Amino acid sequence: MIEYSTLNDNELPALLELYQQLNKGDNIDELTAKSIWKNIKNQNIKYFVARENGKIIASCYICIIPNLTRGGQSIGLIENVITDMEYRRKGVGKTVIENAIKYAQEQNCYKVILQSGNKRTDAHLFYEKIGFDGKSKKAFEMRF
């Protein structure tokens, strides 16, 4: 049975293992990861996960960004969406994202933003089926 909730502190290593499917070879040492996790917990950031038999099989996080427009309503930013390859196309990732969206609504967000790489066309279809509009805005980034 699949269980959905937020990430527990002791599950950080399991999340990092799942992230290997998101960005192969993107390693971070445990001490650095724990330091970053401590900082994350002090921000308005929530990690939503799906587990089966204690194994994390899907995750995303949402950052709630305070905003001085739109009557003070915040903006939700969803990132690092990942579902284990064995669990894709089964509704698991959709439920994780929907949980993050529900949280954004509870936090008085007026919109949720989600970015995806241009070449990830299967993911784009997935996000559009959930209700995201891939044509409403154009995102720009600067990498360092």
N, CA, C and O atoms as a MOPAC input file, in Angstrom:
PM7 MOZYME 1SCF
protein

 N      0.83700 1    -1.18000 1     0.00000 1
 C      0.00000 1     0.00000 1     0.00000 1
 C      0.88500 1     1.24700 1     0.00000 1
 O      1.88200 1     1.31500 1     0.71900 1
 N      0.51200 1     2.21400 1    -0.80100 1
 C      1.29300 1     3.44100 1    -0.91100 1
 C      0.76800 1     4.46000 1     0.09800 1
 O     -0.43800 1     4.67200 1     0.22700 1
 N      1.70200 1     5.07900 1     0.80500 1
 C      1.39000 1     6.07600 1     1.82700 1
 C      1.95100 1     7.41900 1     1.37500 1
 O      3.04300 1     7.48400 1     0.81000 1
 N      1.20100 1     8.48900 1     1.62400 1
 C      1.61300 1     9.83600 1     1.23100 1
 C      1.71500 1    10.71900 1     2.46600 1
 O      0.83200 1    10.69900 1     3.32300 1
 N      2.79100 1    11.49500 1     2.55900 1
 C      2.95600 1    12.43500 1     3.66700 1
 C      4.12200 1    13.37000 1     3.35200 1
 O      4.56700 1    13.46400 1     2.20800 1
 N      4.60300 1    14.05100 1     4.37400 1
 C      5.79800 1    14.86800 1     4.21600 1
 C      7.00900 1    14.04100 1     4.63000 1
 O      6.87800 1    13.00600 1     5.28200 1
 N      8.16900 1    14.50800 1     4.24800 1
 C      9.42300 1    13.79100 1     4.49700 1
 C      9.81100 1    13.88400 1     5.97400 1
 O      9.72400 1    14.95000 1     6.58300 1
 N     10.23300 1    12.77200 1     6.53200 1
 C     10.75400 1    12.72600 1     7.89800 1
 C     12.26400 1    12.94500 1     7.87600 1
 O     12.92400 1    12.61700 1     6.89000 1
 N     12.81200 1    13.49300 1     8.95000 1
 C     14.24700 1    13.76900 1     9.02000 1
 C     15.10200 1    12.54400 1     8.71000 1
 O     16.10800 1    12.64600 1     8.00700 1
 N     14.70600 1    11.40000 1     9.22800 1
 C     15.51600 1    10.18800 1     9.04400 1
 C     15.44500 1     9.62000 1     7.63200 1
 O     16.15000 1     8.65900 1     7.32600 1
 N     14.60200 1    10.19600 1     6.75800 1
 C     14.45500 1     9.70400 1     5.39300 1
 C     15.32800 1    10.45600 1     4.38300 1
 O     15.27500 1    10.16700 1     3.18800 1
 N     16.11400 1    11.40100 1     4.84600 1
 C     16.95300 1    12.18200 1     3.94900 1
 C     17.85000 1    11.29600 1     3.07400 1
 O     17.91700 1    11.53600 1     1.86800 1
 N     18.54000 1    10.28700 1     3.61600 1
 C     19.36000 1     9.43200 1     2.74500 1
 C     18.54600 1     8.72300 1     1.64900 1
 O     19.02500 1     8.56600 1     0.52600 1
 N     17.33800 1     8.30400 1     1.97100 1
 C     16.48600 1     7.64200 1     0.97100 1
 C     16.07200 1     8.61900 1    -0.12700 1
 O     15.99600 1     8.24300 1    -1.29600 1
 N     15.80700 1     9.86200 1     0.24400 1
 C     15.46600 1    10.86900 1    -0.75200 1
 C     16.65200 1    11.13100 1    -1.67100 1
 O     16.48900 1    11.23300 1    -2.88700 1
 N     17.83100 1    11.23900 1    -1.09900 1
 C     19.03000 1    11.46900 1    -1.91100 1
 C     19.26600 1    10.31000 1    -2.88300 1
 O     19.73100 1    10.51300 1    -4.00500 1
 N     18.94600 1     9.11500 1    -2.44500 1
 C     19.07400 1     7.94400 1    -3.33100 1
 C     18.08800 1     8.04200 1    -4.50100 1
 O     18.45000 1     7.75200 1    -5.64100 1
 N     16.85200 1     8.44800 1    -4.22500 1
 C     15.86400 1     8.61900 1    -5.29300 1
 C     16.30100 1     9.72000 1    -6.25600 1
 O     16.08000 1     9.61200 1    -7.46200 1
 N     16.91500 1    10.77300 1    -5.73300 1
 C     17.38200 1    11.87400 1    -6.58000 1
 C     18.42300 1    11.43000 1    -7.60500 1
 O     18.65300 1    12.13800 1    -8.58600 1
 N     19.05100 1    10.28600 1    -7.40200 1
 C     20.00500 1     9.78700 1    -8.39700 1
 C     19.29300 1     9.51700 1    -9.72900 1
 O     19.91800 1     9.58500 1   -10.78800 1
 N     17.98700 1     9.21100 1    -9.68000 1
 C     17.22100 1     9.01900 1   -10.91000 1
 C     16.88000 1    10.35900 1   -11.56100 1
 O     16.60900 1    10.42000 1   -12.76000 1
 N     16.89500 1    11.42100 1   -10.77400 1
 C     16.60300 1    12.75300 1   -11.29100 1
 C     17.82700 1    13.34500 1   -11.97800 1
 O     17.73000 1    13.87600 1   -13.08400 1
 N     18.96800 1    13.25500 1   -11.32400 1
 C     20.22900 1    13.79100 1   -11.84500 1
 C     21.34300 1    12.79500 1   -11.55100 1
 O     22.00000 1    12.87900 1   -10.51400 1
 N     21.55000 1    11.86900 1   -12.45000 1
 C     22.57500 1    10.84000 1   -12.25500 1
 C     23.93800 1    11.47300 1   -11.99000 1
 O     24.34700 1    12.41700 1   -12.66600 1
 N     24.62800 1    10.93100 1   -10.99200 1
 C     25.96300 1    11.40700 1   -10.66700 1
 C     25.97900 1    12.69100 1    -9.85500 1
 O     27.05200 1    13.21500 1    -9.55600 1
 N     24.81200 1    13.20500 1    -9.49400 1
 C     24.72000 1    14.43200 1    -8.69900 1
 C     24.79200 1    14.03100 1    -7.22700 1
 O     23.76700 1    13.87100 1    -6.56400 1
 N     26.00200 1    13.87500 1    -6.73200 1
 C     26.20700 1    13.38300 1    -5.37600 1
 C     26.43400 1    14.52200 1    -4.40300 1
 O     26.97300 1    15.57000 1    -4.75900 1
 N     26.01800 1    14.30000 1    -3.18400 1
 C     26.24600 1    15.23800 1    -2.09900 1
 C     26.61100 1    14.40700 1    -0.87300 1
 O     25.97900 1    13.38700 1    -0.60000 1
 N     27.62600 1    14.84100 1    -0.13900 1
 C     28.01200 1    14.05100 1     1.03400 1
 C     26.98000 1    14.23800 1     2.14500 1
 O     26.25800 1    15.23500 1     2.18200 1
 N     26.92800 1    13.26400 1     3.04200 1
 C     25.90100 1    13.22700 1     4.06900 1
 C     25.95600 1    14.43600 1     5.00600 1
 O     24.91500 1    14.96800 1     5.39100 1
 N     27.14900 1    14.86700 1     5.36800 1
 C     27.29800 1    16.00700 1     6.27000 1
 C     26.74100 1    17.29000 1     5.62400 1
 O     26.03900 1    18.06000 1     6.28000 1
 N     27.05300 1    17.51100 1     4.36100 1
 C     26.53900 1    18.68000 1     3.64400 1
 C     25.02500 1    18.59500 1     3.50900 1
 O     24.32200 1    19.58500 1     3.70900 1
 N     24.52700 1    17.41400 1     3.17000 1
 C     23.08200 1    17.22600 1     3.01500 1
 C     22.34700 1    17.51700 1     4.32500 1
 O     21.29600 1    18.15700 1     4.31700 1
 N     22.89000 1    17.05500 1     5.43800 1
 C     22.25000 1    17.30600 1     6.73200 1
 C     22.25500 1    18.79200 1     7.07800 1
 O     21.29100 1    19.29900 1     7.65100 1
 N     23.31500 1    19.47900 1     6.73900 1
 C     23.39400 1    20.91900 1     6.98500 1
 C     22.35300 1    21.66800 1     6.14900 1
 O     21.67200 1    22.56500 1     6.64500 1
 N     22.24200 1    21.29100 1     4.89300 1
 C     21.24300 1    21.91300 1     4.01300 1
 C     19.83700 1    21.60100 1     4.51000 1
 O     18.97000 1    22.47500 1     4.52700 1
 N     19.61500 1    20.35900 1     4.91100 1
 C     18.29700 1    19.94100 1     5.40800 1
 C     17.89600 1    20.76800 1     6.63800 1
 O     16.73600 1    21.15500 1     6.77700 1
 N     18.84900 1    21.03200 1     7.51900 1
 C     18.58000 1    21.85200 1     8.70700 1
 C     18.11500 1    23.24600 1     8.28100 1
 O     17.18600 1    23.79400 1     8.87400 1
 N     18.74500 1    23.81600 1     7.27400 1
 C     18.35200 1    25.12200 1     6.75300 1
 C     16.96600 1    25.05700 1     6.10700 1
 O     16.14600 1    25.95400 1     6.30200 1
 N     16.70900 1    24.00700 1     5.34500 1
 C     15.40600 1    23.83000 1     4.69500 1
 C     14.28600 1    23.82000 1     5.72500 1
 O     13.22900 1    24.41600 1     5.51400 1
 N     14.52600 1    23.14300 1     6.83300 1
 C     13.49200 1    23.03500 1     7.86700 1
 C     13.15800 1    24.39000 1     8.48400 1
 O     12.07100 1    24.56300 1     9.03500 1
 N     14.06800 1    25.34800 1     8.40000 1
 C     13.83200 1    26.68500 1     8.94500 1
 C     13.15800 1    27.61400 1     7.93700 1
 O     12.86700 1    28.76500 1     8.26300 1
 N     12.90900 1    27.13900 1     6.73000 1
 C     12.25900 1    27.92300 1     5.67900 1
 C     10.82400 1    27.42800 1     5.50400 1
 O     10.42300 1    26.43900 1     6.11800 1
 N     10.06400 1    28.11300 1     4.67200 1
 C      8.70800 1    27.66600 1     4.37300 1
 C      8.76000 1    26.74500 1     3.15100 1
 O      8.23000 1    27.05400 1     2.08400 1
 N      9.41900 1    25.60700 1     3.35300 1
 C      9.60000 1    24.60300 1     2.30400 1
 C      9.11400 1    23.26800 1     2.84900 1
 O      9.46800 1    22.87700 1     3.96100 1
 N      8.31300 1    22.58100 1     2.07100 1
 C      7.81600 1    21.25400 1     2.46700 1
 C      8.14100 1    20.25200 1     1.38400 1
 O      7.97400 1    20.52100 1     0.19400 1
 N      8.60400 1    19.09700 1     1.80800 1
 C      8.85200 1    17.97400 1     0.91100 1
 C      7.69300 1    16.99000 1     1.05800 1
 O      7.37400 1    16.54400 1     2.16000 1
 N      7.08200 1    16.66800 1    -0.05500 1
 C      5.99900 1    15.69000 1    -0.07800 1
 C      6.52100 1    14.41600 1    -0.71900 1
 O      7.22000 1    14.45700 1    -1.73200 1
 N      6.17200 1    13.28000 1    -0.11600 1
 C      6.68700 1    11.99600 1    -0.59500 1
 C      5.58300 1    10.95500 1    -0.66700 1
 O      4.52300 1    11.08200 1    -0.05400 1
 N      5.87800 1     9.92200 1    -1.44300 1
 C      5.07400 1     8.70200 1    -1.46100 1
 C      6.01100 1     7.57400 1    -1.04300 1
 O      7.17100 1     7.53500 1    -1.45300 1
 N      5.50000 1     6.66100 1    -0.22600 1
 C      6.28800 1     5.51800 1     0.24000 1
 C      5.52200 1     4.22500 1    -0.01800 1
 O      4.29500 1     4.16900 1     0.06200 1
 N      6.28600 1     3.20400 1    -0.32700 1
 C      5.71600 1     1.85700 1    -0.36400 1
 C      6.64100 1     0.96700 1     0.44000 1
 O      7.83200 1     0.86200 1     0.14700 1
 N      6.08300 1     0.32800 1     1.45300 1
 C      6.87100 1    -0.52200 1     2.35800 1
 C      8.09300 1     0.21700 1     2.90100 1
 O      9.17500 1    -0.35900 1     3.01600 1
 N      7.91200 1     1.49900 1     3.23500 1
 C      8.97400 1     2.29900 1     3.81100 1
 C      9.94900 1     2.89300 1     2.81400 1
 O     10.80000 1     3.69600 1     3.19600 1
 N      9.84800 1     2.52500 1     1.55700 1
 C     10.74100 1     3.04700 1     0.52500 1
 C     10.12300 1     4.29800 1    -0.10400 1
 O      8.95400 1     4.28500 1    -0.48900 1
 N     10.90100 1     5.37200 1    -0.20600 1
 C     10.40600 1     6.57900 1    -0.87400 1
 C     10.40600 1     6.31600 1    -2.37500 1
 O     11.43700 1     5.98700 1    -2.96200 1
 N      9.22700 1     6.46700 1    -2.98800 1
 C      9.07900 1     6.16200 1    -4.40900 1
 C      8.74700 1     7.39600 1    -5.25400 1
 O      8.78100 1     7.33900 1    -6.48300 1
 N      8.43000 1     8.50000 1    -4.59700 1
 C      8.16300 1     9.74500 1    -5.32300 1
 C      8.31900 1    10.91600 1    -4.36600 1
 O      8.13800 1    10.77800 1    -3.15600 1
 N      8.65900 1    12.06800 1    -4.92800 1
 C      8.83300 1    13.24800 1    -4.09200 1
 C      8.77200 1    14.52100 1    -4.93100 1
 O      9.02500 1    14.50900 1    -6.13600 1
 N      8.43200 1    15.60100 1    -4.26900 1
 C      8.60000 1    16.95000 1    -4.78700 1
 C      8.67000 1    17.86300 1    -3.57500 1
 O      8.28100 1    17.48200 1    -2.47000 1
 N      9.16500 1    19.05700 1    -3.79300 1
 C      9.08000 1    20.01500 1    -2.71100 1
 C      8.39300 1    21.27200 1    -3.20800 1
 O      8.37400 1    21.56500 1    -4.40300 1
 N      7.83300 1    22.00300 1    -2.26500 1
 C      7.21500 1    23.28400 1    -2.58700 1
 C      7.75100 1    24.32800 1    -1.62700 1
 O      7.81600 1    24.12000 1    -0.41500 1
 N      8.12600 1    25.43900 1    -2.19600 1
 C      8.59800 1    26.59800 1    -1.44500 1
 C      7.50500 1    27.66100 1    -1.52500 1
 O      7.05700 1    28.01900 1    -2.61400 1
 N      7.08800 1    28.15300 1    -0.38500 1
 C      6.07900 1    29.20500 1    -0.34800 1
 C      6.81000 1    30.53800 1    -0.25600 1
 O      7.55000 1    30.79600 1     0.69400 1
 N      6.58600 1    31.37800 1    -1.26000 1
 C      7.27700 1    32.65400 1    -1.37800 1
 C      6.31900 1    33.78600 1    -1.02500 1
 O      5.30600 1    33.97200 1    -1.69900 1
 N      6.62800 1    34.54200 1     0.02700 1
 C      5.77900 1    35.69300 1     0.35700 1
 C      5.77300 1    36.69300 1    -0.79400 1
 O      6.73700 1    36.78100 1    -1.55500 1
 N      4.68300 1    37.44500 1    -0.91600 1
 C      4.48700 1    38.30100 1    -2.08100 1
 C      3.77800 1    39.58700 1    -1.67100 1
 O      2.84500 1    39.55500 1    -0.86900 1
 N      4.21100 1    40.70000 1    -2.21000 1
 C      3.58900 1    41.99000 1    -1.89800 1
 C      2.56700 1    42.43300 1    -2.94300 1
 O      2.01600 1    43.52800 1    -2.83700 1
 N      2.30600 1    41.59700 1    -3.95100 1
 C      1.23000 1    41.89100 1    -4.90800 1
 C      0.11000 1    40.89000 1    -4.68500 1
 O      0.18400 1    40.05400 1    -3.78500 1
 N     -0.90900 1    40.97500 1    -5.49200 1
 C     -2.05400 1    40.04900 1    -5.41400 1
 C     -2.65500 1    40.01500 1    -4.00700 1
 O     -3.03000 1    38.96000 1    -3.49400 1
 N     -2.73300 1    41.19200 1    -3.40600 1
 C     -3.34400 1    41.28200 1    -2.08000 1
 C     -2.54000 1    40.57500 1    -1.00300 1
 O     -3.07600 1    40.22400 1     0.04800 1
 N     -1.26200 1    40.36700 1    -1.25800 1
 C     -0.40700 1    39.70000 1    -0.27400 1
 C     -0.43400 1    38.18500 1    -0.35400 1
 O      0.13600 1    37.50300 1     0.49700 1
 N     -1.09800 1    37.65400 1    -1.38100 1
 C     -1.12200 1    36.19400 1    -1.52500 1
 C      0.24200 1    35.70200 1    -1.98800 1
 O      0.88900 1    36.32800 1    -2.82700 1
 N      0.66400 1    34.59000 1    -1.43900 1
 C      1.97200 1    34.01500 1    -1.74000 1
 C      1.98200 1    33.29100 1    -3.08100 1
 O      0.95500 1    33.14700 1    -3.74400 1
 N      3.17400 1    32.84100 1    -3.45600 1
 C      3.39700 1    32.04900 1    -4.66100 1
 C      4.03000 1    30.73100 1    -4.22400 1
 O      4.92200 1    30.71700 1    -3.37600 1
 N      3.57800 1    29.64800 1    -4.79200 1
 C      4.18000 1    28.34800 1    -4.51900 1
 C      5.08300 1    27.94900 1    -5.67900 1
 O      4.70000 1    28.07900 1    -6.84200 1
 N      6.26800 1    27.47100 1    -5.36700 1
 C      7.20900 1    27.00300 1    -6.38600 1
 C      7.50100 1    25.53400 1    -6.12600 1
 O      8.07400 1    25.17800 1    -5.09700 1
 N      7.10400 1    24.68300 1    -7.06700 1
 C      7.34600 1    23.24200 1    -6.95200 1
 C      8.59900 1    22.89900 1    -7.73900 1
 O      8.77100 1    23.34900 1    -8.87200 1
 N      9.46900 1    22.10500 1    -7.14100 1
 C     10.71700 1    21.69200 1    -7.77900 1
 C     11.04500 1    20.24500 1    -7.41700 1
 O     10.41800 1    19.62400 1    -6.55800 1
 N     12.05800 1    19.74700 1    -8.11600 1
 C     12.61500 1    18.39900 1    -7.88100 1
 C     11.53900 1    17.31700 1    -7.83400 1
 O     11.49800 1    16.49900 1    -6.91500 1
 N     10.67900 1    17.33100 1    -8.83400 1
 C      9.63400 1    16.31000 1    -8.96500 1
 C     10.29100 1    15.03700 1    -9.48100 1
 O     10.95900 1    15.05000 1   -10.51500 1
 N     10.10200 1    13.95000 1    -8.76400 1
 C     10.68800 1    12.66800 1    -9.17500 1
 C      9.79500 1    11.51500 1    -8.71300 1
 O      9.29600 1    11.50400 1    -7.58700 1
 N      9.61300 1    10.56400 1    -9.59700 1
 C      8.95900 1     9.29800 1    -9.26300 1
 C      9.89300 1     8.18300 1    -9.69500 1
 O     10.41900 1     8.19800 1   -10.80800 1
 N     10.09500 1     7.22500 1    -8.81800 1
 C     10.93200 1     6.07700 1    -9.13200 1
 C     10.46800 1     5.46400 1   -10.45700 1
 O      9.26900 1     5.33400 1   -10.70400 1
 N     11.41900 1     5.09400 1   -11.29400 1
 C     11.09800 1     4.57100 1   -12.63100 1
 C     10.10300 1     3.42300 1   -12.59700 1
 O      9.29800 1     3.28300 1   -13.51800 1
 N     10.13900 1     2.59900 1   -11.55700 1
 C      9.23400 1     1.44300 1   -11.46600 1
 C      7.80200 1     1.83700 1   -11.12600 1
 O      6.89600 1     1.01300 1   -11.24300 1
 N      7.58100 1     3.07600 1   -10.71100 1
 C      6.25500 1     3.49600 1   -10.25600 1
 C      5.62300 1     4.56200 1   -11.14600 1
 O      4.56400 1     5.09600 1   -10.81500 1
 N      6.24900 1     4.86800 1   -12.24700 1
 C      5.71200 1     5.90200 1   -13.13000 1
 C      4.45400 1     5.42000 1   -13.85000 1
 O      4.26300 1     4.22500 1   -14.07700 1
 N      3.61000 1     6.37800 1   -14.20100 1
 C      2.35200 1     6.13700 1   -14.90900 1
 C      1.34800 1     5.32500 1   -14.07400 1
 O      0.52800 1     4.57800 1   -14.60900 1
 N      1.44000 1     5.49600 1   -12.74700 1
 C      0.52700 1     4.79500 1   -11.84300 1
 C     -0.21400 1     5.76400 1   -10.93000 1
 O     -0.92400 1     5.33500 1   -10.02000 1
 N     -0.05800 1     7.07100 1   -11.16300 1
 C     -0.75300 1     8.07200 1   -10.36300 1
 C     -0.02700 1     8.49600 1    -9.09600 1
 O     -0.52200 1     9.34600 1    -8.35500 1
 N      1.13500 1     7.91600 1    -8.84000 1
 C      1.86900 1     8.21300 1    -7.61300 1
 C      2.40000 1     9.64500 1    -7.63900 1
 O      2.17900 1    10.40200 1    -6.69400 1
 N      3.08800 1    10.01600 1    -8.69700 1
 C      3.62800 1    11.36800 1    -8.81600 1
 C      2.53300 1    12.41100 1    -8.81900 1
 O      2.68400 1    13.48600 1    -8.23700 1
 N      1.43600 1    12.09500 1    -9.47000 1
 C      0.29900 1    13.01800 1    -9.52200 1
 C     -0.20200 1    13.32100 1    -8.11200 1
 O     -0.46400 1    14.47600 1    -7.77400 1
 N     -0.33400 1    12.29000 1    -7.30100 1
 C     -0.83000 1    12.49200 1    -5.93500 1
 C      0.15000 1    13.31800 1    -5.10800 1
 O     -0.26900 1    14.16700 1    -4.32100 1
 N      1.43800 1    13.08200 1    -5.27600 1
 C      2.44400 1    13.85900 1    -4.54300 1
 C      2.33000 1    15.34100 1    -4.92600 1
 O      2.33600 1    16.20900 1    -4.05300 1
 N      2.22800 1    15.62500 1    -6.21200 1
 C      2.09900 1    17.01300 1    -6.66500 1
 C      0.78000 1    17.61400 1    -6.17900 1
 O      0.74900 1    18.76600 1    -5.74500 1
 N     -0.28600 1    16.86200 1    -6.24600 1
 C     -1.57600 1    17.36700 1    -5.76800 1
 C     -1.52100 1    17.70700 1    -4.27900 1
 O     -2.15500 1    18.66900 1    -3.84600 1
 N     -0.77500 1    16.93300 1    -3.49300 1
 C     -0.61200 1    17.23900 1    -2.07600 1
 C      0.13900 1    18.56100 1    -1.89100 1
 O     -0.18900 1    19.34600 1    -1.00200 1
 N      1.14500 1    18.80200 1    -2.73200 1
 C      1.88000 1    20.06400 1    -2.66700 1
 C      0.97600 1    21.22800 1    -3.07400 1
 O      1.03300 1    22.29700 1    -2.46600 1
 N      0.15000 1    21.03000 1    -4.08600 1
 C     -0.78200 1    22.07000 1    -4.53200 1
 C     -1.78800 1    22.38800 1    -3.43200 1
 O     -2.08900 1    23.55500 1    -3.17800 1
 N     -2.30300 1    21.35800 1    -2.78600 1
 C     -3.25300 1    21.55800 1    -1.68200 1
 C     -2.59400 1    22.37000 1    -0.56700 1
 O     -3.21700 1    23.26600 1     0.00300 1
 N     -1.35100 1    22.06100 1    -0.26100 1
 C     -0.61200 1    22.81400 1     0.75000 1
 C     -0.49500 1    24.28300 1     0.32800 1
 O     -0.67900 1    25.17600 1     1.15400 1
 N     -0.19200 1    24.53700 1    -0.94100 1
 C     -0.09200 1    25.91600 1    -1.44000 1
 C     -1.41600 1    26.65500 1    -1.25300 1
 O     -1.42900 1    27.81900 1    -0.85200 1
 N     -2.50200 1    25.99400 1    -1.53500 1
 C     -3.81400 1    26.62000 1    -1.34900 1
 C     -4.05300 1    26.94000 1     0.12400 1
 O     -4.58700 1    27.99900 1     0.45400 1
 N     -3.66100 1    26.02900 1     1.00100 1
 C     -3.80000 1    26.24900 1     2.44600 1
 C     -2.92900 1    27.41400 1     2.92600 1
 O     -3.23900 1    28.05500 1     3.93000 1
 N     -1.84200 1    27.68000 1     2.20500 1
 C     -0.92400 1    28.76600 1     2.55500 1
 C     -1.28700 1    30.08200 1     1.85300 1
 O     -0.49400 1    31.02400 1     1.84200 1
 N     -2.47800 1    30.13600 1     1.27600 1
 C     -3.00100 1    31.34900 1     0.63600 1
 C     -2.20400 1    31.75800 1    -0.60400 1
 O     -2.03300 1    32.94900 1    -0.86700 1
 N     -1.72300 1    30.78300 1    -1.35900 1
 C     -1.03800 1    31.08500 1    -2.61700 1
 C     -2.07300 1    31.38600 1    -3.69600 1
 O     -3.14700 1    30.78500 1    -3.73100 1
 N     -1.73400 1    32.31900 1    -4.56600 1
 C     -2.63600 1    32.59400 1    -5.68100 1
 C     -2.22900 1    31.82400 1    -6.92800 1
 O     -3.00600 1    31.71800 1    -7.87800 1
 N     -0.99400 1    31.27600 1    -6.92800 1
 C     -0.57400 1    30.44300 1    -8.05000 1
 C      0.54900 1    29.51300 1    -7.58600 1
 O      1.20700 1    29.73500 1    -6.56900 1
 N      0.72700 1    28.47700 1    -8.37300 1
 C      1.83500 1    27.54300 1    -8.17200 1
 C      2.60900 1    27.48600 1    -9.47900 1
 O      2.02800 1    27.35400 1   -10.55600 1
 N      3.92100 1    27.58700 1    -9.36800 1
 C      4.81200 1    27.53500 1   -10.52400 1
 C      5.56700 1    26.21300 1   -10.49000 1
 O      5.98300 1    25.74600 1    -9.42900 1
 N      5.73600 1    25.62600 1   -11.65200 1
 C      6.52200 1    24.40500 1   -11.78800 1
 C      7.30700 1    24.52800 1   -13.08400 1
 O      6.73000 1    24.81900 1   -14.13100 1
 N      8.59700 1    24.31200 1   -13.02600 1
 C      9.41800 1    24.36700 1   -14.23500 1
 C      9.86600 1    22.95800 1   -14.61100 1
 O      9.97600 1    22.07300 1   -13.76200 1
 N     10.11900 1    22.77600 1   -15.89100 1
 C     10.58400 1    21.48600 1   -16.39000 1
 C     11.52300 1    21.73700 1   -17.56300 1
 O     11.33600 1    22.68800 1   -18.32200 1
 N     12.51000 1    20.90000 1   -17.70600 1
 C     13.44300 1    21.02500 1   -18.82200 1
 C     12.73000 1    20.93600 1   -20.16100 1
 O     11.78300 1    20.16400 1   -20.31300 1
 N     13.18100 1    21.72400 1   -21.13300 1
 C     12.53700 1    21.78100 1   -22.44600 1
 C     12.41900 1    20.42900 1   -23.13600 1
 O     11.45800 1    20.19300 1   -23.86800 1
 N     13.37300 1    19.54800 1   -22.91400 1
 C     13.39300 1    18.26000 1   -23.61500 1
 C     12.52900 1    17.19200 1   -22.94100 1
 O     12.36100 1    16.10700 1   -23.49700 1
 N     11.98200 1    17.47000 1   -21.77000 1
 C     11.20800 1    16.48000 1   -21.02100 1
 C      9.73200 1    16.50900 1   -21.43100 1
 O      8.85500 1    16.78700 1   -20.61400 1
 N      9.47700 1    16.22100 1   -22.69000 1
 C      8.12200 1    16.36500 1   -23.23600 1
 C      7.10500 1    15.43300 1   -22.56700 1
 O      5.94300 1    15.80900 1   -22.41500 1
 N      7.51700 1    14.23600 1   -22.17000 1
 C      6.59500 1    13.34000 1   -21.45000 1
 C      6.17300 1    13.97200 1   -20.13200 1
 O      5.00400 1    13.91000 1   -19.75100 1
 N      7.12600 1    14.57700 1   -19.43900 1
 C      6.81100 1    15.24900 1   -18.17500 1
 C      5.87100 1    16.42200 1   -18.41800 1
 O      4.97700 1    16.67600 1   -17.61100 1
 N      6.06400 1    17.14200 1   -19.52600 1
 C      5.20500 1    18.29200 1   -19.82600 1
 C      3.75000 1    17.84500 1   -19.98500 1
 O      2.83800 1    18.48800 1   -19.46700 1
 N      3.54300 1    16.75200 1   -20.69600 1
 C      2.17900 1    16.21700 1   -20.85000 1
 C      1.59200 1    15.83900 1   -19.50200 1
 O      0.41900 1    16.09800 1   -19.23400 1
 N      2.40300 1    15.22900 1   -18.65700 1
 C      1.98900 1    14.84300 1   -17.30400 1
 C      1.54200 1    16.07600 1   -16.51200 1
 O      0.47900 1    16.06300 1   -15.89100 1
 N      2.35100 1    17.13900 1   -16.53300 1
 C      2.02200 1    18.35500 1   -15.78400 1
 C      0.76500 1    19.02500 1   -16.32800 1
 O     -0.05200 1    19.53400 1   -15.56100 1
 N      0.61100 1    19.02700 1   -17.63400 1
 C     -0.58200 1    19.62000 1   -18.24300 1
 C     -1.83800 1    18.84500 1   -17.86700 1
 O     -2.89500 1    19.44500 1   -17.67300 1
 N     -1.74200 1    17.51800 1   -17.76000 1
 C     -2.89800 1    16.71100 1   -17.35200 1
 C     -3.31800 1    17.02700 1   -15.92300 1
 O     -4.49500 1    16.92500 1   -15.57800 1
 N     -2.35400 1    17.41100 1   -15.09700 1
 C     -2.66700 1    17.78900 1   -13.71700 1
 C     -3.35300 1    19.15600 1   -13.67700 1
 O     -4.12500 1    19.44000 1   -12.76100 1
 N     -3.06900 1    20.00200 1   -14.67500 1
 C     -3.70300 1    21.31100 1   -14.72200 1
 C     -2.74900 1    22.47200 1   -14.91000 1
 O     -3.18300 1    23.62400 1   -14.95200 1
 N     -1.45600 1    22.19800 1   -15.02600 1
 C     -0.48600 1    23.26900 1   -15.26600 1
 C     -0.57300 1    23.72500 1   -16.71900 1
 O     -0.79200 1    22.91900 1   -17.62300 1
 N     -0.40100 1    25.02200 1   -16.92500 1
 C     -0.43700 1    25.61000 1   -18.25400 1
 C      0.99300 1    25.90000 1   -18.69700 1
 O      1.64000 1    26.79600 1   -18.15400 1
 N      1.47900 1    25.16700 1   -19.65500 1
 C      2.84200 1    25.33100 1   -20.13500 1
 C      3.02600 1    26.48300 1   -21.10000 1
 O      4.14000 1    26.74800 1   -21.55300 1
 N      1.93700 1    27.17100 1   -21.41900 1
 C      2.02400 1    28.25600 1   -22.40000 1
 C      1.72200 1    29.63100 1   -21.79500 1
 O      1.79400 1    30.63700 1   -22.50100 1
 N      1.39000 1    29.69300 1   -20.51800 1
 C      0.95700 1    30.96200 1   -19.92800 1
 C      2.10600 1    31.92300 1   -19.63600 1
 O      1.90400 1    33.13800 1   -19.63200 1
 N      3.29000 1    31.40800 1   -19.39500 1
 C      4.44800 1    32.23900 1   -19.06800 1
 C      5.68200 1    31.63900 1   -19.74000 1
 O      5.67600 1    30.48900 1   -20.17900 1
 N      6.71100 1    32.42700 1   -19.80700 1
 C      7.99900 1    31.93500 1   -20.30000 1
 C      8.98800 1    32.09600 1   -19.16300 1
 O      9.12200 1    33.18300 1   -18.60200 1
 N      9.67300 1    31.03600 1   -18.82400 1
 C     10.63900 1    31.08300 1   -17.72400 1
 C     12.03300 1    31.32900 1   -18.29500 1
 O     12.36500 1    30.88700 1   -19.39500 1
 N     12.82500 1    32.03700 1   -17.52300 1
 C     14.21200 1    32.28100 1   -17.85800 1
 C     15.05600 1    31.85700 1   -16.66600 1
 O     14.63100 1    31.99100 1   -15.51900 1
 N     16.22900 1    31.35500 1   -16.93400 1
 C     17.11200 1    30.98200 1   -15.83700 1
 C     18.53400 1    31.38100 1   -16.15600 1
 O     18.89800 1    31.58600 1   -17.31400 1
 N     19.32200 1    31.48500 1   -15.12200 1
 C     20.73900 1    31.75400 1   -15.26600 1
 C     21.44900 1    30.76200 1   -14.36000 1
 O     21.29400 1    30.81100 1   -13.14000 1
 N     22.21100 1    29.88100 1   -14.94000 1
 C     22.92000 1    28.86300 1   -14.15300 1
 C     24.34800 1    29.29000 1   -13.86500 1
 O     24.98200 1    29.98800 1   -14.65600 1
 N     24.83000 1    28.86000 1   -12.72800 1
 C     26.21300 1    29.16900 1   -12.32600 1
 C     26.98900 1    27.90300 1   -12.07000 1
 O     28.16900 1    27.96100 1   -11.72400 1

